Each structure stands twice: as structure tokens, then as C-alpha cells.
Amino acid sequence: MLLDQLAAFAACAILAGLAVFQGALIGGARLGRFAWGGQHDVLPAKLRAGSALSIVLYALFGYAALAEAGMAPLLGSETVTSIFMWVLTAYFALGVIMNGISRSKPERLVMTPTALVLTVLYLILAIG
């Protein structure tokens, strides 16, 4: 198996885990200290809506990873998919910074390394 395929599978696995986590937040799980700045133990309605949107975005991000690795149809064209990989790499790198400066220690300890791993995986895909 090629490195880009491994990176795509790993990214999809992490994104699937994050989607389950966001689903738990939507369902009222007392895990809010790990997300959205950690200000709420149970998320209010607006942040639950944000979690729902996150799940949709994670699906798109995962699909894009699979497309870049040649395991799904491209997002329009090779150029569009390639550009999207760089955009996602930057997005996850920004996530490293934002989670790293969170006031929530649990969010810093869990989500910062998660975002870092996703940054590296999408960088592998972007360079690939």
C-alpha cells in the first residue's frame, strides 16, 4: 500500500472518531471541555449546530483524502482536489494553533496533537 493511501486511511479513521465525538456532543454528552474552547460541559444549541456542521465537513475532508489518494473520484478535477489538500493542510495547521492556545487544558492536551497528526497526514497527501 502506498504512503498516500495509508495517510488517507489514517485521516479518515481520525475524522470518523472526531465525527463520533461531535455526535456525542450533539447528544448532550458532558465532553464540551474538549471542544469549542472548552467553555461548556454540555454544549448549548448553537454549538451543537456547529458540531453537526463539523460532521458534514469531516465527511467532505475524508472524501477529499480518499480522492487525492486515488481511492475515490476527484473533486471536480485533479487541480481542484490538489488545491483542496493544501487548503486542508493549512486548516489543520491553524487548528494546531487554535487548540494550542485554548483556555481548556483538556482541549489543548487532546485536540492539539489530533490536529497536528491531521496536518501531517494532509501534508503527505498534498505533497504526494
Buried (B, 14 or more C-beta within 10 A) or exposed (E): EEEBBEBBBBBBEBBEEBBEBBBBBBEEBEBBBBBBBBBBEEBEEEBBEBBBEBBEBBBEBBBBBBBBBEBBEBBEEEEEBBBBBBEBBBBBBEBBEBBBEBEBEBBBEBBBEBBBBBBBBBBBBBEB
